[in-house]
């Protein structure tokens, strides 16, 4: 079980993820701030950036402490634009409303494998035409890849997940480093920025691994 309170304390105040900034730079060149879902928002490092830029945000997390920290954050701007929801990825009634951006920074790896395909379909369906996904997935050589309660994908899986989406950025990063708690770890992470076509084709929307 991850030590989420310690994780929130260590990561609080860190800058937003680069994947989110890439998606925002694209979307904001084309129009005004829209509506974003921050899946697994944690203490809010990405949510705070979205609010600062004038986006409406639905921040979802499965840990009450995450939402409590976000609600009381000293850097919280435009609280009227923020909606928070306590929910876990495996909740059968998890409902993602139509949105312009789904952000999932290092949260989807903690979606249990049996429900990951369903959650990914929900993400794809929630995105409006032209909307973006920004986030991360674990690769097969990550040292957490076989942990209970986590999901990892390989290149073939990722090809299937991206099918029908425009790949704006797909970076495969593998390195020996540490966790936020300073423990040695081998990282294998896909950094992703994807876009739902503005004019979707009439073909099937597969978007799930084929194995």
N, C-alpha and C positions, 0 to 999 in steps of 0.2 A: 504493500500500500504506500503510495507516494506521501511524503511529508508535506502536504499542501501549505499549512501555515508558514513553515520555514521557507518554502518556495516563494510565497507571496512576499515575505519580508525581504528576501534576497533580491528579487526582481523588481520590487517597487521602485519607481523612479527611473528605470531604464528606458531608453528610447524605443519608439515603436519599431516593429519588425520591418525589414527592408521589403519583404513581399507585400505587405500592406501599402507601404509608400509607393511601390511601383504601380499597384492597381489604382491607388488614388490619383497619382499623377496622370494616368491615362484617362480615367473617368472625369476628372475635373477639367481637363482640357476640352472636353466635349459638352459639358453642361454643368449646372449648379449641383451642390451637394444633394444627395438623395437619401435613401434609407438603407442601412446596413444591419446585418446580423453578425454579432461577434460570438462565435461558438467557443465555449470554454474560455471565457473572458478573463479569468483569474482576477487579479487585483486591478486590472484595467489599463495596462500600458498601451494597448491598441485602442481600446474604447475611448480613452482620454484624448488621443490624437484625432479620432473621428469627430468627437464633440467639439474640439477646438476648431476644426475646419467647418463646422456647421452642419454635419450630418445628423440625421435622426438615427438612433441606435437602439436595437434590441440586444441587450447583453445577457447571454445565457451561460449559467454555470451550475454544476451539480453540488458545489460546496457553499453552504450559507455564509461562511467567513469571507469568501471571495466577493460576494455581492455586498456584504456589510462594509468591507474595506473600500470597495468602489464607491458606494453611496456616501461614505464619510471622507472621501479623499480630498485633501486640501487643494489639489489642482483641478478638481471637477469644474468644468465650465459648461454652461448651458444645460443645467439639470433638467429643464423642461423638455429637452430633446431625448432624454434617456428613459428607456423602459427596461426593467430588469426582470428576469424570470429564473426561478430555481428549477432546474430540470437536468436529468442525466441523459446521456445519449441513448441508453437502452430503454428509456421510458416509452411504452407503446403509444402513448398519446402525445409524444413530442410533435409539435406542429410548427413548421417554419413558414411564415407568411411570405408573399411575393416581395422581393427585394432587389436592389441594384448591386449589392455586394455581400458576399459571405466571406468572413474572415475567420480562419481557424489556425491560429499560430501555435504549433506544437501541442494541439489538443486532440486531433483525430487519432494519433497513435494510442490514446488511452480509451478509445472506443472498443469494446469487446468485439472480437472477430465475428461472432455469430450475428451481430446486428449491424456490422459495418456497411454491408451492401445496401441495407435499407436506408441507413443514414445518408449514404452518398447519393442515392436516388432522391431523397428529400432535398438535399442541397441543390442538385441539378434542377429539380422541378421548381424550387423557390426562386431561382435566378430568373429575372426578367430578361427578354432578349437584349443582348448588349451588356448584360451584367457580368461581373467578375467574381471569381473565387481566388482568394489569396490564402496560402497556408502551407503546411508541411506534413509529410508522411515519412514513416520509418522505412528504410531499406532492409533487405534480408540479412545484411552483415552487421547491422547495429546490435550491440550487446544486449539490448532490451527486446530484440525481435521475437524471442520465444517466451517472453514473460506471460504468465496468465493475465488476462484482461487487457492485453495490448493487441494491436494490429500492425503488421508489417506487410509491405508489398514488394514485388520484384519488378523488373522492367516490363515484363509481359503483362502483369497485373495493371501497371500504371498506364500502359498503352490502352488497355480496355477502359480504365476509369476516365481517360481523357478523350475517348472516342466521341466525335461530334462536337467537341469544344476546341476553340482556338488556343493553342499553346503560346502564350506570350513570354513565359519564362519557365524553364524546366531545368533546374540545376541539381546535379547529383554531387553531394558533398560527403566525403568520407575522410575521417581523421581521428586520431587519438587525442583526447582532450580530457576535460573533467566535467562533472555535473555542476549545477549552481552551488551544491554543498561541498565542492572541492574533491569529490571522489573520482578516481580515474575511470574513464569510460571510452569505449570505441563507438564513435558516432557514424552512422550511415543514414543520411537524411536527404529526401527530395524537397527542394524549395520550389514552390509552384505558384505561378500566376496564370490562371486560365480564364477564358471568356466564352460566354454563350453567344453564338452567332446572332446578329441582329435580325437575320432572316433565316430561321431554322429550316433545314431541309425536311423533306417528307419521309425520310428514312426512319428506321427504328432507333430509339434512344436507348442504347444498351447500357453503357457506362458502368458495368460491373465486371470484375475479373472473370475470365473464362474457365477457371479451374476450381 
